[in-house]
Amino acid sequence: MPHNKQAQSYLWDMREAARDITGLMRGVKFHEFEKNKTLRLAVERLLTIIGEAASHISPQYRNQNPEVEWKNLIGFRNVLAHEYGETLLNRVWLAATVAVPELLAALLKLLPDDE
């Protein structure tokens, strides 16, 4: 459990964005994702939210909870936000289909649904 309400709020944002991505990606194949610009943009936005919220979690809390790959979340947010011309499709796909479900499992341990 985070030590303060602000950290709890950021974890809640991360958890909800991860849930949204998981729901949006359920049953979606790569070729469908590749063709669906609206879905790609939504997932990219939600990944950006996760990274931005992660950047506001204190270093002490991040160090106490290494099961979340904080540095990767924040770094990927920066890539999405600043490297406009780079093709990130494969990286976004892997983040959405592999990393986000793992993240959601970790976040549910840190911030259960009843909180």
MDTraj code that builds the backbone (N, CA, C; nanometers):
import mdtraj as md
import numpy as np

residues = "MET PRO HIS ASN LYS GLN ALA GLN SER TYR LEU TRP ASP MET ARG GLU ALA ALA ARG ASP ILE THR GLY LEU MET ARG GLY VAL LYS PHE HIS GLU PHE GLU LYS ASN LYS THR LEU ARG LEU ALA VAL GLU ARG LEU LEU THR ILE ILE GLY GLU ALA ALA SER HIS ILE SER PRO GLN TYR ARG ASN GLN ASN PRO GLU VAL GLU TRP LYS ASN LEU ILE GLY PHE ARG ASN VAL LEU ALA HIS GLU TYR GLY GLU THR LEU LEU ASN ARG VAL TRP LEU ALA ALA THR VAL ALA VAL PRO GLU LEU LEU ALA ALA LEU LEU LYS LEU LEU PRO ASP ASP GLU".split()
xyz = np.array([
    [0.0838, -0.1175, 0.0000],
    [0.0000, 0.0000, 0.0000],
    [0.0888, 0.1244, 0.0000],
    [0.0617, 0.2193, -0.0887],
    [0.1417, 0.3417, -0.0899],
    [0.1228, 0.4216, 0.0381],
    [0.2213, 0.5005, 0.0678],
    [0.2198, 0.5755, 0.1926],
    [0.1290, 0.6968, 0.1906],
    [0.0956, 0.7473, 0.0756],
    [0.0107, 0.8657, 0.0738],
    [-0.0944, 0.8550, -0.0362],
    [-0.1950, 0.9411, -0.0240],
    [-0.3071, 0.9358, -0.1182],
    [-0.2662, 0.9720, -0.2599],
    [-0.1693, 1.0603, -0.2755],
    [-0.1260, 1.0984, -0.4095],
    [-0.0620, 0.9787, -0.4814],
    [0.0246, 0.9063, -0.4123],
    [0.0861, 0.7867, -0.4717],
    [-0.0211, 0.6833, -0.5028],
    [-0.1160, 0.6670, -0.4133],
    [-0.2256, 0.5739, -0.4352],
    [-0.3048, 0.6136, -0.5596],
    [-0.3241, 0.7417, -0.5790],
    [-0.3959, 0.7904, -0.6962],
    [-0.3215, 0.7580, -0.8252],
    [-0.1911, 0.7748, -0.8258],
    [-0.1116, 0.7421, -0.9442],
    [-0.1148, 0.5919, -0.9729],
    [-0.1076, 0.5106, -0.8683],
    [-0.1170, 0.3657, -0.8878],
    [-0.2548, 0.3281, -0.9427],
    [-0.3580, 0.3949, -0.8948],
    [-0.4929, 0.3708, -0.9449],
    [-0.4997, 0.4045, -1.0936],
    [-0.4428, 0.5185, -1.1325],
    [-0.4401, 0.5558, -1.2748],
    [-0.3694, 0.4499, -1.3581],
    [-0.2569, 0.4016, -1.3075],
    [-0.1817, 0.2985, -1.3788],
    [-0.2638, 0.1707, -1.3917],
    [-0.3261, 0.1310, -1.2819],
    [-0.4060, 0.0080, -1.2829],
    [-0.5217, 0.0187, -1.3817],
    [-0.5916, 0.1307, -1.3808],
    [-0.7067, 0.1461, -1.4695],
    [-0.6644, 0.1527, -1.6161],
    [-0.5543, 0.2201, -1.6454],
    [-0.5046, 0.2245, -1.7837],
    [-0.4625, 0.0848, -1.8289],
    [-0.3986, 0.0097, -1.7401],
    [-0.3586, -0.1273, -1.7736],
    [-0.4814, -0.2147, -1.7984],
    [-0.5842, -0.1966, -1.7181],
    [-0.7095, -0.2706, -1.7403],
    [-0.7720, -0.2336, -1.8746],
    [-0.7708, -0.1055, -1.9051],
    [-0.8275, -0.0609, -2.0328],
    [-0.7522, -0.1231, -2.1503],
    [-0.6200, -0.1226, -2.1432],
    [-0.5407, -0.1823, -2.2509],
    [-0.5727, -0.3308, -2.2630],
    [-0.5767, -0.3990, -2.1514],
    [-0.6060, -0.5425, -2.1526],
    [-0.7417, -0.5690, -2.2168],
    [-0.8393, -0.4880, -2.1837],
    [-0.9717, -0.5040, -2.2432],
    [-0.9732, -0.4741, -2.3918],
    [-0.9075, -0.3671, -2.4309],
    [-0.9028, -0.3301, -2.5725],
    [-0.8320, -0.4345, -2.6570],
    [-0.7304, -0.4986, -2.6000],
    [-0.6475, -0.5911, -2.6764],
    [-0.6974, -0.7351, -2.6725],
    [-0.7987, -0.7616, -2.5911],
    [-0.8486, -0.8992, -2.5776],
    [-0.8920, -0.9540, -2.7131],
    [-0.8277, -1.0604, -2.7559],
    [-0.8634, -1.1281, -2.8802],
    [-0.8152, -1.0613, -3.0070],
    [-0.7414, -0.9510, -2.9959],
    [-0.6938, -0.8782, -3.1132],
    [-0.5648, -0.9415, -3.1639],
    [-0.5585, -0.9695, -3.2893],
    [-0.4383, -1.0236, -3.3543],
    [-0.3527, -0.9068, -3.4032],
    [-0.2232, -0.9348, -3.4219],
    [-0.1313, -0.8287, -3.4626],
    [-0.1767, -0.7602, -3.5910],
    [-0.2179, -0.8369, -3.6908],
    [-0.2577, -0.7751, -3.8177],
    [-0.3801, -0.6854, -3.8003],
    [-0.4678, -0.7177, -3.7062],
    [-0.5830, -0.6316, -3.6772],
    [-0.5369, -0.5034, -3.6081],
    [-0.4457, -0.5193, -3.5143],
    [-0.3902, -0.4043, -3.4433],
    [-0.3195, -0.3103, -3.5396],
    [-0.2436, -0.3691, -3.6300],
    [-0.1675, -0.2926, -3.7284],
    [-0.2592, -0.2078, -3.8168],
    [-0.3745, -0.2592, -3.8495],
    [-0.4676, -0.1900, -3.9398],
    [-0.5611, -0.0926, -3.8689],
    [-0.5744, -0.1041, -3.7383],
    [-0.6719, -0.0252, -3.6636],
    [-0.6043, 0.0942, -3.5964],
    [-0.6017, 0.2055, -3.6661],
    [-0.5323, 0.3241, -3.6158],
    [-0.5939, 0.3751, -3.4857],
    [-0.7243, 0.3700, -3.4756],
    [-0.7905, 0.4165, -3.3538],
    [-0.7458, 0.3342, -3.2333],
    [-0.7408, 0.2044, -3.2482],
    [-0.6960, 0.1176, -3.1405],
    [-0.5504, 0.1453, -3.1057],
    [-0.4659, 0.1582, -3.2065],
    [-0.3234, 0.1870, -3.1819],
    [-0.3071, 0.3172, -3.1039],
    [-0.3778, 0.4207, -3.1461],
    [-0.3662, 0.5497, -3.0782],
    [-0.4176, 0.5421, -2.9344],
    [-0.5256, 0.4683, -2.9130],
    [-0.5786, 0.4528, -2.7773],
    [-0.4781, 0.3808, -2.6881],
    [-0.4201, 0.2746, -2.7384],
    [-0.3228, 0.1985, -2.6599],
    [-0.1994, 0.2837, -2.6316],
    [-0.1516, 0.3557, -2.7317],
    [-0.0367, 0.4437, -2.7101],
    [-0.0674, 0.5475, -2.6024],
    [-0.1853, 0.6045, -2.6058],
    [-0.2236, 0.7054, -2.5061],
    [-0.2267, 0.6437, -2.3661],
    [-0.2837, 0.5253, -2.3556],
    [-0.2909, 0.4597, -2.2256],
    [-0.1525, 0.4207, -2.1741],
    [-0.0650, 0.3785, -2.2626],
    [0.0734, 0.3499, -2.2223],
    [0.1437, 0.4768, -2.1752],
    [0.1141, 0.5872, -2.2389],
    [0.1707, 0.7155, -2.1970],
    [0.1217, 0.7524, -2.0574],
    [-0.0058, 0.7302, -2.0317],
    [-0.0623, 0.7577, -1.8987],
    [0.0079, 0.6726, -1.7931],
    [0.0281, 0.5452, -1.8232],
    [0.0958, 0.4566, -1.7280],
    [0.2363, 0.5088, -1.6966],
    [0.3106, 0.5438, -1.7993],
    [0.4465, 0.5931, -1.7782],
    [0.4521, 0.7251, -1.7044],
    [0.3591, 0.8131, -1.7377],
    [0.3552, 0.9432, -1.6698],
    [0.3210, 0.9251, -1.5221],
    [0.2227, 0.8427, -1.4929],
    [0.1869, 0.8176, -1.3532],
    [0.3034, 0.7523, -1.2794],
    [0.3712, 0.6583, -1.3430],
    [0.4855, 0.5917, -1.2806],
    [0.5951, 0.6918, -1.2446],
    [0.6118, 0.7928, -1.3280],
    [0.7170, 0.8919, -1.3028],
    [0.6890, 0.9763, -1.1791],
    [0.5646, 0.9773, -1.1338],
    [0.5273, 1.0559, -1.0157],
    [0.5308, 0.9749, -0.8860],
    [0.5587, 0.8467, -0.8976],
    [0.5731, 0.7628, -0.7782],
    [0.7127, 0.7882, -0.7209],
    [0.7209, 0.8017, -0.5910],
    [0.8488, 0.8361, -0.5287],
    [0.9542, 0.7284, -0.5538],
    [1.0805, 0.7716, -0.5636],
    [1.1895, 0.6745, -0.5796],
    [1.1931, 0.5726, -0.4656],
    [1.1604, 0.6157, -0.3454],
    [1.1607, 0.5237, -0.2315],
    [1.0574, 0.4131, -0.2518],
    [0.9379, 0.4496, -0.2948],
    [0.8325, 0.3497, -0.3173],
    [0.8718, 0.2576, -0.4324],
    [0.9276, 0.3153, -0.5373],
    [0.9705, 0.2327, -0.6510],
    [1.0769, 0.1323, -0.6075],
    [1.1717, 0.1774, -0.5252],
    [1.2773, 0.0874, -0.4767],
    [1.2212, -0.0238, -0.3883],
    [1.1164, 0.0067, -0.3145],
    [1.0537, -0.0922, -0.2269],
    [0.9679, -0.1921, -0.3048],
    [0.9377, -0.1618, -0.4298],
    [0.8498, -0.2465, -0.5108],
    [0.9121, -0.2736, -0.6472],
    [1.0219, -0.3480, -0.6481],
    [1.0949, -0.3716, -0.7726],
    [1.0235, -0.4667, -0.8701],
    [0.9127, -0.5276, -0.8272],
    [0.8395, -0.6162, -0.9170],
    [0.7752, -0.5397, -1.0332],
    [0.7628, -0.4087, -1.0181],
    [0.7163, -0.3221, -1.1266],
    [0.8399, -0.2642, -1.1939],
    [0.8445, -0.2723, -1.3236],
    [0.9600, -0.2211, -1.3980],
    [0.9427, -0.0710, -1.4240],
    [0.9570, 0.0049, -1.3185],
    [0.9313, 0.1486, -1.3201],
    [1.0118, 0.2194, -1.4284],
    [1.1405, 0.1904, -1.4330],
    [1.2290, 0.2584, -1.5285],
    [1.1845, 0.2327, -1.6723],
    [1.1462, 0.1096, -1.7033],
    [1.0996, 0.0774, -1.8381],
    [0.9685, 0.1490, -1.8718],
    [0.8783, 0.1558, -1.7741],
    [0.7501, 0.2240, -1.7972],
    [0.7726, 0.3716, -1.8291],
    [0.8564, 0.4334, -1.7497],
    [0.8843, 0.5766, -1.7678],
    [0.9602, 0.5990, -1.8987],
    [1.0567, 0.5143, -1.9271],
    [1.1337, 0.5271, -2.0506],
    [1.0477, 0.5096, -2.1742],
    [0.9558, 0.4127, -2.1707],
    [0.8702, 0.3898, -2.2867],
    [0.7740, 0.5061, -2.3065],
    [0.7284, 0.5641, -2.1976],
    [0.6439, 0.6836, -2.2074],
    [0.7195, 0.7943, -2.2799],
    [0.8463, 0.8109, -2.2459],
    [0.9265, 0.9152, -2.3091],
    [0.9453, 0.8880, -2.4583],
    [0.9635, 0.7635, -2.4942],
    [0.9758, 0.7275, -2.6353],
    [0.8454, 0.7615, -2.7082],
    [0.7333, 0.7208, -2.6515],
    [0.6035, 0.7479, -2.7151],
    [0.5780, 0.8976, -2.7287],
    [0.6170, 0.9718, -2.6287],
    [0.5880, 1.1147, -2.6281],
    [0.6820, 1.1972, -2.7160],
    [0.8042, 1.1476, -2.7392],
    [0.9034, 1.2335, -2.8032],
    [0.9634, 1.1817, -2.9332],
    [0.9446, 1.0556, -2.9637],
    [1.0041, 1.0016, -3.0858],
    [0.8952, 0.9780, -3.1892],
    [0.8404, 1.0876, -3.2379],
    [0.7236, 1.0844, -3.3252],
    [0.7456, 1.0074, -3.4547],
    [0.8597, 1.0202, -3.5159],
    [0.8821, 0.9621, -3.6468],
    [0.9172, 0.8147, -3.6454],
    [0.9563, 0.7641, -3.5321],
    [0.9995, 0.6245, -3.5246],
    [0.8793, 0.5307, -3.5294],
    [0.8931, 0.4222, -3.6010],
    [0.7886, 0.3210, -3.6037],
    [0.7990, 0.2368, -3.4772],
    [0.6961, 0.2424, -3.3953],
    [0.6978, 0.1744, -3.2673],
    [0.5968, 0.0606, -3.2612],
    [0.5397, 0.0252, -3.3738],
    [0.4282, -0.0682, -3.3749],
    [0.4587, -0.1982, -3.3014],
    [0.5713, -0.2610, -3.3313],
    [0.6055, -0.3872, -3.2645],
    [0.6255, -0.3677, -3.1147],
    [0.6883, -0.2587, -3.0775],
    [0.7119, -0.2327, -2.9359],
    [0.5818, -0.2050, -2.8612],
    [0.4921, -0.1314, -2.9249],
    [0.3625, -0.1039, -2.8630],
    [0.2845, -0.2344, -2.8497],
    [0.2861, -0.3175, -2.9525],
    [0.2181, -0.4467, -2.9486],
    [0.2698, -0.5319, -2.8322],
    [0.4015, -0.5432, -2.8212],
    [0.4596, -0.6241, -2.7138],
    [0.4273, -0.5657, -2.5761],
    [0.4328, -0.4358, -2.5663],
    [0.3982, -0.3725, -2.4386],
    [0.2536, -0.4041, -2.4015],
    [0.1643, -0.3899, -2.4985],
    [0.0215, -0.4084, -2.4718],
    [-0.0162, -0.5533, -2.4452],
    [0.0519, -0.6461, -2.5107],
    [0.0115, -0.7864, -2.4998],
    [0.0935, -0.8686, -2.4017],
    [0.2134, -0.8221, -2.3686],
    [0.2991, -0.8975, -2.2774],
    [0.3238, -0.8186, -2.1478],
    [0.3779, -0.6985, -2.1616],
    [0.4181, -0.6223, -2.0432],
    [0.2990, -0.5735, -1.9608],
    [0.1940, -0.5274, -2.0266],
    [0.0804, -0.4718, -1.9521],
    [0.0083, -0.5776, -1.8681],
    [-0.0184, -0.6974, -1.9193],
    [-0.0790, -0.7974, -1.8302],
    [0.0082, -0.8294, -1.7087],
    [0.1398, -0.8334, -1.7276],
    [0.2307, -0.8561, -1.6150],
    [0.2239, -0.7382, -1.5171],
    [0.2213, -0.6179, -1.5719],
    [0.2105, -0.4979, -1.4891],
    [0.0811, -0.4992, -1.4100],
    [-0.0279, -0.5322, -1.4755],
    [-0.1581, -0.5337, -1.4081],
    [-0.1563, -0.6309, -1.2903],
    [-0.0981, -0.7472, -1.3080],
    [-0.0888, -0.8441, -1.1979],
    [-0.0106, -0.7852, -1.0804],
    [0.0994, -0.7176, -1.1086],
    [0.1792, -0.6557, -1.0018],
    [0.1022, -0.5427, -0.9349],
    [0.0332, -0.4618, -1.0144],
    [-0.0416, -0.3491, -0.9573],
    [-0.1579, -0.3964, -0.8709],
    [-0.2199, -0.5071, -0.9084],
    [-0.3307, -0.5592, -0.8275],
    [-0.2827, -0.6060, -0.6896],
    [-0.1551, -0.6435, -0.6805],
    [-0.0981, -0.6788, -0.5501],
    [-0.0686, -0.5530, -0.4684],
    [-0.0266, -0.4471, -0.5361],
    [0.0058, -0.3221, -0.4673],
    [-0.1189, -0.2416, -0.4322],
    [-0.2209, -0.2549, -0.5154],
    [-0.3422, -0.1752, -0.4978],
    [-0.4626, -0.2630, -0.5331],
    [-0.5068, -0.3428, -0.4369],
    [-0.6210, -0.4306, -0.4636],
    [-0.7459, -0.3514, -0.5004],
    [-0.8404, -0.4206, -0.5605],
    [-0.9643, -0.3568, -0.6058],
    [-1.0427, -0.2882, -0.4953],
    [-1.0310, -0.3358, -0.3738],
    [-1.1113, -0.2800, -0.2648],
    [-1.0541, -0.1501, -0.2087],
    [-0.9460, -0.1015, -0.2699],
    [-0.8854, 0.0241, -0.2203],
    [-0.9097, 0.1360, -0.3177],
])
top = md.Topology()
chain = top.add_chain()
for i, resn in enumerate(residues, 1):
    res = top.add_residue(resn, chain, resSeq=i)
    for name in ("N", "CA", "C"):
        top.add_atom(name, md.element.get_by_symbol(name[0]), res)
traj = md.Trajectory(xyz[None], top)
